[in-house]
Amino acid sequence: MRIPSDEIPQADRLSEVLRTVICISQGGQSFQEIAAFINKVERQGRYYRKAAEIIGMVETPVRNQSVLTPLGQQFIQSGATLNNPLLIQSVLNSRIFQRIIPFLELRSATGVIRDRPNTKADLAKELKKLPADNIILGLNIEHHQNKIPLVSTPC
């Protein structure tokens, strides 16, 4: 089973995905407002909004007018931090993470080494073995940060 490319986020910093959710909670709706809030170019505003959609925190029911989902509202109310269980669960429940987790579990004894030769080939080989119903969000979970400030440039 292939994962559609629109379900693979191009955003690479989970902290910026959190700030995207915060921006929308403060009234930002467009990718342009999100980009300004996270200090990125407009294209990046779209990428980060899409990542927030993939983890279920945001939806865009009308073109370029994003809103929080009930999960996103709950996340904001419970504290928008990187170690919030709602965020962790949302990331782990995404289709792409569900697709990668079995590969990581297969490597639990030896570990997965980022720079090891053939790592990509090993990953591709293992992914082909997984059942179609097993479904990783390619976001960097930034362990060095525990909190994202709730105040930034206004949306």
PyMOL commands that place a pseudoatom at each C-alpha (Angstrom):
pseudoatom trace, name=CA, resn=MET, resi=1, chain=A, elem=C, hetatm=0, pos=[0.000, 0.000, 0.000]
pseudoatom trace, name=CA, resn=ARG, resi=2, chain=A, elem=C, hetatm=0, pos=[1.357, 3.359, -0.982]
pseudoatom trace, name=CA, resn=ILE, resi=3, chain=A, elem=C, hetatm=0, pos=[0.846, 6.434, 1.138]
pseudoatom trace, name=CA, resn=PRO, resi=4, chain=A, elem=C, hetatm=0, pos=[-0.329, 9.361, -0.975]
pseudoatom trace, name=CA, resn=SER, resi=5, chain=A, elem=C, hetatm=0, pos=[2.321, 12.078, -1.216]
pseudoatom trace, name=CA, resn=ASP, resi=6, chain=A, elem=C, hetatm=0, pos=[-0.094, 14.649, 0.213]
pseudoatom trace, name=CA, resn=GLU, resi=7, chain=A, elem=C, hetatm=0, pos=[-0.043, 12.661, 3.471]
pseudoatom trace, name=CA, resn=ILE, resi=8, chain=A, elem=C, hetatm=0, pos=[3.720, 13.045, 3.826]
pseudoatom trace, name=CA, resn=PRO, resi=9, chain=A, elem=C, hetatm=0, pos=[4.475, 16.414, 5.395]
pseudoatom trace, name=CA, resn=GLN, resi=10, chain=A, elem=C, hetatm=0, pos=[7.200, 18.659, 4.079]
pseudoatom trace, name=CA, resn=ALA, resi=11, chain=A, elem=C, hetatm=0, pos=[7.412, 20.481, 7.397]
pseudoatom trace, name=CA, resn=ASP, resi=12, chain=A, elem=C, hetatm=0, pos=[10.512, 19.434, 9.314]
pseudoatom trace, name=CA, resn=ARG, resi=13, chain=A, elem=C, hetatm=0, pos=[10.128, 21.018, 12.754]
pseudoatom trace, name=CA, resn=LEU, resi=14, chain=A, elem=C, hetatm=0, pos=[7.443, 19.897, 15.127]
pseudoatom trace, name=CA, resn=SER, resi=15, chain=A, elem=C, hetatm=0, pos=[7.906, 23.094, 17.137]
pseudoatom trace, name=CA, resn=GLU, resi=16, chain=A, elem=C, hetatm=0, pos=[6.816, 25.094, 14.082]
pseudoatom trace, name=CA, resn=VAL, resi=17, chain=A, elem=C, hetatm=0, pos=[3.791, 22.841, 13.611]
pseudoatom trace, name=CA, resn=LEU, resi=18, chain=A, elem=C, hetatm=0, pos=[2.852, 23.679, 17.207]
pseudoatom trace, name=CA, resn=ARG, resi=19, chain=A, elem=C, hetatm=0, pos=[3.291, 27.370, 16.491]
pseudoatom trace, name=CA, resn=THR, resi=20, chain=A, elem=C, hetatm=0, pos=[1.029, 26.911, 13.469]
pseudoatom trace, name=CA, resn=VAL, resi=21, chain=A, elem=C, hetatm=0, pos=[-1.681, 25.491, 15.717]
pseudoatom trace, name=CA, resn=ILE, resi=22, chain=A, elem=C, hetatm=0, pos=[-1.145, 28.381, 18.141]
pseudoatom trace, name=CA, resn=CYS, resi=23, chain=A, elem=C, hetatm=0, pos=[-1.386, 30.910, 15.298]
pseudoatom trace, name=CA, resn=ILE, resi=24, chain=A, elem=C, hetatm=0, pos=[-4.705, 29.471, 14.196]
pseudoatom trace, name=CA, resn=SER, resi=25, chain=A, elem=C, hetatm=0, pos=[-5.945, 29.444, 17.798]
pseudoatom trace, name=CA, resn=GLN, resi=26, chain=A, elem=C, hetatm=0, pos=[-5.203, 33.173, 17.911]
pseudoatom trace, name=CA, resn=GLY, resi=27, chain=A, elem=C, hetatm=0, pos=[-7.226, 33.897, 14.779]
pseudoatom trace, name=CA, resn=GLY, resi=28, chain=A, elem=C, hetatm=0, pos=[-4.763, 33.280, 11.964]
pseudoatom trace, name=CA, resn=GLN, resi=29, chain=A, elem=C, hetatm=0, pos=[-6.412, 31.498, 9.060]
pseudoatom trace, name=CA, resn=SER, resi=30, chain=A, elem=C, hetatm=0, pos=[-4.351, 31.805, 5.898]
pseudoatom trace, name=CA, resn=PHE, resi=31, chain=A, elem=C, hetatm=0, pos=[-1.027, 30.235, 5.018]
pseudoatom trace, name=CA, resn=GLN, resi=32, chain=A, elem=C, hetatm=0, pos=[0.282, 33.800, 4.650]
pseudoatom trace, name=CA, resn=GLU, resi=33, chain=A, elem=C, hetatm=0, pos=[-0.619, 34.592, 8.276]
pseudoatom trace, name=CA, resn=ILE, resi=34, chain=A, elem=C, hetatm=0, pos=[0.861, 31.300, 9.430]
pseudoatom trace, name=CA, resn=ALA, resi=35, chain=A, elem=C, hetatm=0, pos=[4.091, 31.979, 7.514]
pseudoatom trace, name=CA, resn=ALA, resi=36, chain=A, elem=C, hetatm=0, pos=[4.422, 35.423, 9.104]
pseudoatom trace, name=CA, resn=PHE, resi=37, chain=A, elem=C, hetatm=0, pos=[3.736, 33.989, 12.566]
pseudoatom trace, name=CA, resn=ILE, resi=38, chain=A, elem=C, hetatm=0, pos=[6.409, 31.297, 12.247]
pseudoatom trace, name=CA, resn=ASN, resi=39, chain=A, elem=C, hetatm=0, pos=[8.834, 33.600, 10.402]
pseudoatom trace, name=CA, resn=LYS, resi=40, chain=A, elem=C, hetatm=0, pos=[8.896, 31.543, 7.202]
pseudoatom trace, name=CA, resn=VAL, resi=41, chain=A, elem=C, hetatm=0, pos=[8.141, 32.199, 3.549]
pseudoatom trace, name=CA, resn=GLU, resi=42, chain=A, elem=C, hetatm=0, pos=[4.564, 31.694, 2.366]
pseudoatom trace, name=CA, resn=ARG, resi=43, chain=A, elem=C, hetatm=0, pos=[5.281, 28.292, 0.816]
pseudoatom trace, name=CA, resn=GLN, resi=44, chain=A, elem=C, hetatm=0, pos=[6.452, 27.101, 4.241]
pseudoatom trace, name=CA, resn=GLY, resi=45, chain=A, elem=C, hetatm=0, pos=[3.209, 28.405, 5.738]
pseudoatom trace, name=CA, resn=ARG, resi=46, chain=A, elem=C, hetatm=0, pos=[1.358, 25.933, 3.506]
pseudoatom trace, name=CA, resn=TYR, resi=47, chain=A, elem=C, hetatm=0, pos=[3.698, 23.089, 4.461]
pseudoatom trace, name=CA, resn=TYR, resi=48, chain=A, elem=C, hetatm=0, pos=[3.295, 23.685, 8.188]
pseudoatom trace, name=CA, resn=ARG, resi=49, chain=A, elem=C, hetatm=0, pos=[-0.477, 24.038, 7.893]
pseudoatom trace, name=CA, resn=LYS, resi=50, chain=A, elem=C, hetatm=0, pos=[-0.590, 20.734, 6.001]
pseudoatom trace, name=CA, resn=ALA, resi=51, chain=A, elem=C, hetatm=0, pos=[1.466, 19.045, 8.724]
pseudoatom trace, name=CA, resn=ALA, resi=52, chain=A, elem=C, hetatm=0, pos=[-0.977, 20.348, 11.364]
pseudoatom trace, name=CA, resn=GLU, resi=53, chain=A, elem=C, hetatm=0, pos=[-3.806, 18.927, 9.233]
pseudoatom trace, name=CA, resn=ILE, resi=54, chain=A, elem=C, hetatm=0, pos=[-2.065, 15.545, 8.927]
pseudoatom trace, name=CA, resn=ILE, resi=55, chain=A, elem=C, hetatm=0, pos=[-1.867, 15.186, 12.708]
pseudoatom trace, name=CA, resn=GLY, resi=56, chain=A, elem=C, hetatm=0, pos=[-5.497, 16.217, 13.059]
pseudoatom trace, name=CA, resn=MET, resi=57, chain=A, elem=C, hetatm=0, pos=[-5.106, 19.560, 14.834]
pseudoatom trace, name=CA, resn=VAL, resi=58, chain=A, elem=C, hetatm=0, pos=[-6.277, 21.802, 11.982]
pseudoatom trace, name=CA, resn=GLU, resi=59, chain=A, elem=C, hetatm=0, pos=[-8.658, 21.660, 9.057]
pseudoatom trace, name=CA, resn=THR, resi=60, chain=A, elem=C, hetatm=0, pos=[-9.194, 23.966, 6.122]
pseudoatom trace, name=CA, resn=PRO, resi=61, chain=A, elem=C, hetatm=0, pos=[-12.863, 23.624, 5.169]
pseudoatom trace, name=CA, resn=VAL, resi=62, chain=A, elem=C, hetatm=0, pos=[-12.775, 26.723, 2.966]
pseudoatom trace, name=CA, resn=ARG, resi=63, chain=A, elem=C, hetatm=0, pos=[-9.826, 27.540, 0.715]
pseudoatom trace, name=CA, resn=ASN, resi=64, chain=A, elem=C, hetatm=0, pos=[-7.074, 29.188, 2.764]
pseudoatom trace, name=CA, resn=GLN, resi=65, chain=A, elem=C, hetatm=0, pos=[-9.267, 29.587, 5.865]
pseudoatom trace, name=CA, resn=SER, resi=66, chain=A, elem=C, hetatm=0, pos=[-7.984, 27.197, 8.494]
pseudoatom trace, name=CA, resn=VAL, resi=67, chain=A, elem=C, hetatm=0, pos=[-9.608, 26.449, 11.832]
pseudoatom trace, name=CA, resn=LEU, resi=68, chain=A, elem=C, hetatm=0, pos=[-8.778, 24.241, 14.775]
pseudoatom trace, name=CA, resn=THR, resi=69, chain=A, elem=C, hetatm=0, pos=[-10.372, 20.826, 14.958]
pseudoatom trace, name=CA, resn=PRO, resi=70, chain=A, elem=C, hetatm=0, pos=[-11.854, 19.722, 18.291]
pseudoatom trace, name=CA, resn=LEU, resi=71, chain=A, elem=C, hetatm=0, pos=[-8.541, 17.932, 18.922]
pseudoatom trace, name=CA, resn=GLY, resi=72, chain=A, elem=C, hetatm=0, pos=[-6.639, 21.143, 18.160]
pseudoatom trace, name=CA, resn=GLN, resi=73, chain=A, elem=C, hetatm=0, pos=[-8.867, 23.080, 20.568]
pseudoatom trace, name=CA, resn=GLN, resi=74, chain=A, elem=C, hetatm=0, pos=[-8.317, 20.467, 23.264]
pseudoatom trace, name=CA, resn=PHE, resi=75, chain=A, elem=C, hetatm=0, pos=[-4.571, 20.596, 22.635]
pseudoatom trace, name=CA, resn=ILE, resi=76, chain=A, elem=C, hetatm=0, pos=[-4.472, 24.392, 23.040]
pseudoatom trace, name=CA, resn=GLN, resi=77, chain=A, elem=C, hetatm=0, pos=[-6.595, 24.240, 26.199]
pseudoatom trace, name=CA, resn=SER, resi=78, chain=A, elem=C, hetatm=0, pos=[-4.423, 21.545, 27.750]
pseudoatom trace, name=CA, resn=GLY, resi=79, chain=A, elem=C, hetatm=0, pos=[-1.152, 23.360, 27.021]
pseudoatom trace, name=CA, resn=ALA, resi=80, chain=A, elem=C, hetatm=0, pos=[0.596, 23.590, 23.672]
pseudoatom trace, name=CA, resn=THR, resi=81, chain=A, elem=C, hetatm=0, pos=[3.877, 21.858, 24.486]
pseudoatom trace, name=CA, resn=LEU, resi=82, chain=A, elem=C, hetatm=0, pos=[6.010, 19.326, 22.660]
pseudoatom trace, name=CA, resn=ASN, resi=83, chain=A, elem=C, hetatm=0, pos=[5.531, 16.803, 25.447]
pseudoatom trace, name=CA, resn=ASN, resi=84, chain=A, elem=C, hetatm=0, pos=[1.724, 17.121, 25.554]
pseudoatom trace, name=CA, resn=PRO, resi=85, chain=A, elem=C, hetatm=0, pos=[0.292, 13.586, 25.291]
pseudoatom trace, name=CA, resn=LEU, resi=86, chain=A, elem=C, hetatm=0, pos=[-2.301, 14.786, 22.754]
pseudoatom trace, name=CA, resn=LEU, resi=87, chain=A, elem=C, hetatm=0, pos=[0.454, 15.903, 20.392]
pseudoatom trace, name=CA, resn=ILE, resi=88, chain=A, elem=C, hetatm=0, pos=[2.498, 12.765, 20.867]
pseudoatom trace, name=CA, resn=GLN, resi=89, chain=A, elem=C, hetatm=0, pos=[-0.529, 10.565, 20.232]
pseudoatom trace, name=CA, resn=SER, resi=90, chain=A, elem=C, hetatm=0, pos=[-1.523, 12.610, 17.181]
pseudoatom trace, name=CA, resn=VAL, resi=91, chain=A, elem=C, hetatm=0, pos=[1.909, 12.190, 15.642]
pseudoatom trace, name=CA, resn=LEU, resi=92, chain=A, elem=C, hetatm=0, pos=[2.070, 8.485, 16.448]
pseudoatom trace, name=CA, resn=ASN, resi=93, chain=A, elem=C, hetatm=0, pos=[-1.425, 7.906, 15.041]
pseudoatom trace, name=CA, resn=SER, resi=94, chain=A, elem=C, hetatm=0, pos=[-0.665, 9.501, 11.689]
pseudoatom trace, name=CA, resn=ARG, resi=95, chain=A, elem=C, hetatm=0, pos=[-0.684, 7.068, 8.765]
pseudoatom trace, name=CA, resn=ILE, resi=96, chain=A, elem=C, hetatm=0, pos=[2.950, 7.610, 7.909]
pseudoatom trace, name=CA, resn=PHE, resi=97, chain=A, elem=C, hetatm=0, pos=[4.125, 6.945, 11.479]
pseudoatom trace, name=CA, resn=GLN, resi=98, chain=A, elem=C, hetatm=0, pos=[1.960, 3.854, 11.634]
pseudoatom trace, name=CA, resn=ARG, resi=99, chain=A, elem=C, hetatm=0, pos=[3.696, 2.657, 8.492]
pseudoatom trace, name=CA, resn=ILE, resi=100, chain=A, elem=C, hetatm=0, pos=[7.211, 3.175, 9.912]
pseudoatom trace, name=CA, resn=ILE, resi=101, chain=A, elem=C, hetatm=0, pos=[6.734, 1.928, 13.491]
pseudoatom trace, name=CA, resn=PRO, resi=102, chain=A, elem=C, hetatm=0, pos=[6.880, -1.789, 12.571]
pseudoatom trace, name=CA, resn=PHE, resi=103, chain=A, elem=C, hetatm=0, pos=[10.208, -1.213, 10.791]
pseudoatom trace, name=CA, resn=LEU, resi=104, chain=A, elem=C, hetatm=0, pos=[11.610, 0.487, 13.888]
pseudoatom trace, name=CA, resn=GLU, resi=105, chain=A, elem=C, hetatm=0, pos=[10.321, -2.338, 16.067]
pseudoatom trace, name=CA, resn=LEU, resi=106, chain=A, elem=C, hetatm=0, pos=[12.100, -4.886, 13.852]
pseudoatom trace, name=CA, resn=ARG, resi=107, chain=A, elem=C, hetatm=0, pos=[15.330, -2.985, 14.499]
pseudoatom trace, name=CA, resn=SER, resi=108, chain=A, elem=C, hetatm=0, pos=[14.814, -2.580, 18.263]
pseudoatom trace, name=CA, resn=ALA, resi=109, chain=A, elem=C, hetatm=0, pos=[17.669, -4.940, 19.188]
pseudoatom trace, name=CA, resn=THR, resi=110, chain=A, elem=C, hetatm=0, pos=[20.269, -3.292, 16.973]
pseudoatom trace, name=CA, resn=GLY, resi=111, chain=A, elem=C, hetatm=0, pos=[18.685, 0.109, 16.574]
pseudoatom trace, name=CA, resn=VAL, resi=112, chain=A, elem=C, hetatm=0, pos=[18.314, 2.215, 13.491]
pseudoatom trace, name=CA, resn=ILE, resi=113, chain=A, elem=C, hetatm=0, pos=[21.432, 4.196, 12.698]
pseudoatom trace, name=CA, resn=ARG, resi=114, chain=A, elem=C, hetatm=0, pos=[20.823, 7.292, 10.606]
pseudoatom trace, name=CA, resn=ASP, resi=115, chain=A, elem=C, hetatm=0, pos=[24.126, 7.339, 8.713]
pseudoatom trace, name=CA, resn=ARG, resi=116, chain=A, elem=C, hetatm=0, pos=[24.535, 3.598, 8.226]
pseudoatom trace, name=CA, resn=PRO, resi=117, chain=A, elem=C, hetatm=0, pos=[24.999, 2.636, 4.576]
pseudoatom trace, name=CA, resn=ASN, resi=118, chain=A, elem=C, hetatm=0, pos=[21.908, 1.085, 2.998]
pseudoatom trace, name=CA, resn=THR, resi=119, chain=A, elem=C, hetatm=0, pos=[19.588, 2.436, 5.681]
pseudoatom trace, name=CA, resn=LYS, resi=120, chain=A, elem=C, hetatm=0, pos=[17.238, 3.766, 3.004]
pseudoatom trace, name=CA, resn=ALA, resi=121, chain=A, elem=C, hetatm=0, pos=[17.435, 0.495, 1.123]
pseudoatom trace, name=CA, resn=ASP, resi=122, chain=A, elem=C, hetatm=0, pos=[16.802, -1.452, 4.332]
pseudoatom trace, name=CA, resn=LEU, resi=123, chain=A, elem=C, hetatm=0, pos=[13.816, 0.746, 5.091]
pseudoatom trace, name=CA, resn=ALA, resi=124, chain=A, elem=C, hetatm=0, pos=[12.347, 0.322, 1.611]
pseudoatom trace, name=CA, resn=LYS, resi=125, chain=A, elem=C, hetatm=0, pos=[12.847, -3.431, 1.802]
pseudoatom trace, name=CA, resn=GLU, resi=126, chain=A, elem=C, hetatm=0, pos=[11.162, -3.672, 5.201]
pseudoatom trace, name=CA, resn=LEU, resi=127, chain=A, elem=C, hetatm=0, pos=[8.260, -1.416, 4.218]
pseudoatom trace, name=CA, resn=LYS, resi=128, chain=A, elem=C, hetatm=0, pos=[7.439, -3.758, 1.338]
pseudoatom trace, name=CA, resn=LYS, resi=129, chain=A, elem=C, hetatm=0, pos=[7.019, -6.599, 3.846]
pseudoatom trace, name=CA, resn=LEU, resi=130, chain=A, elem=C, hetatm=0, pos=[4.434, -4.786, 5.970]
pseudoatom trace, name=CA, resn=PRO, resi=131, chain=A, elem=C, hetatm=0, pos=[0.747, -5.615, 5.682]
pseudoatom trace, name=CA, resn=ALA, resi=132, chain=A, elem=C, hetatm=0, pos=[-1.257, -3.090, 3.704]
pseudoatom trace, name=CA, resn=ASP, resi=133, chain=A, elem=C, hetatm=0, pos=[-3.309, -2.045, 6.722]
pseudoatom trace, name=CA, resn=ASN, resi=134, chain=A, elem=C, hetatm=0, pos=[-0.272, -0.951, 8.722]
pseudoatom trace, name=CA, resn=ILE, resi=135, chain=A, elem=C, hetatm=0, pos=[0.058, 2.605, 8.146]
pseudoatom trace, name=CA, resn=ILE, resi=136, chain=A, elem=C, hetatm=0, pos=[5.353, 8.288, 10.282]
pseudoatom trace, name=CA, resn=LEU, resi=137, chain=A, elem=C, hetatm=0, pos=[5.000, 11.739, 10.240]
pseudoatom trace, name=CA, resn=GLY, resi=138, chain=A, elem=C, hetatm=0, pos=[8.338, 13.036, 8.964]
pseudoatom trace, name=CA, resn=LEU, resi=139, chain=A, elem=C, hetatm=0, pos=[8.532, 15.760, 11.528]
pseudoatom trace, name=CA, resn=ASN, resi=140, chain=A, elem=C, hetatm=0, pos=[11.587, 16.241, 13.689]
pseudoatom trace, name=CA, resn=ILE, resi=141, chain=A, elem=C, hetatm=0, pos=[10.509, 15.932, 17.283]
pseudoatom trace, name=CA, resn=GLU, resi=142, chain=A, elem=C, hetatm=0, pos=[12.813, 18.431, 18.877]
pseudoatom trace, name=CA, resn=HIS, resi=143, chain=A, elem=C, hetatm=0, pos=[13.796, 16.872, 22.179]
pseudoatom trace, name=CA, resn=HIS, resi=144, chain=A, elem=C, hetatm=0, pos=[15.772, 19.911, 23.266]
pseudoatom trace, name=CA, resn=GLN, resi=145, chain=A, elem=C, hetatm=0, pos=[12.610, 22.020, 23.478]
pseudoatom trace, name=CA, resn=ASN, resi=146, chain=A, elem=C, hetatm=0, pos=[9.829, 21.263, 25.905]
pseudoatom trace, name=CA, resn=LYS, resi=147, chain=A, elem=C, hetatm=0, pos=[7.670, 24.322, 25.461]
pseudoatom trace, name=CA, resn=ILE, resi=148, chain=A, elem=C, hetatm=0, pos=[6.628, 26.567, 22.646]
pseudoatom trace, name=CA, resn=PRO, resi=149, chain=A, elem=C, hetatm=0, pos=[5.858, 30.110, 23.701]
pseudoatom trace, name=CA, resn=LEU, resi=150, chain=A, elem=C, hetatm=0, pos=[2.190, 30.971, 23.486]
pseudoatom trace, name=CA, resn=VAL, resi=151, chain=A, elem=C, hetatm=0, pos=[3.039, 34.516, 22.512]
pseudoatom trace, name=CA, resn=SER, resi=152, chain=A, elem=C, hetatm=0, pos=[4.706, 35.378, 19.255]
pseudoatom trace, name=CA, resn=THR, resi=153, chain=A, elem=C, hetatm=0, pos=[4.148, 37.874, 16.497]
pseudoatom trace, name=CA, resn=PRO, resi=154, chain=A, elem=C, hetatm=0, pos=[0.411, 38.405, 16.186]
pseudoatom trace, name=CA, resn=CYS, resi=155, chain=A, elem=C, hetatm=0, pos=[-1.521, 36.572, 13.529]
for i in range(1, 155): cmd.bond("trace and resi %d" % i, "trace and resi %d" % (i + 1))
show_as sticks, trace
zoom trace
